[in-house]
Amino acid sequence: ADLWSVGAISFQLVTWKNTFHWNNQIQATALLALPAVVIMLKFICFGSVLR
């Protein structure tokens, strides 16, 4: 196990709250991938403006 998973489990044990709030794997993937997609699109668009 890695340190991130230990932190997530510890948070749940201490606060009695879920670390993440999603209902299924599809929703989790969409929520986690969205920031990366936005950053990538900004990079692509900004790069094309500079040319």
Secondary structure as UniProt FT lines:
FT   HELIX           3..15
FT   HELIX           25..50
//
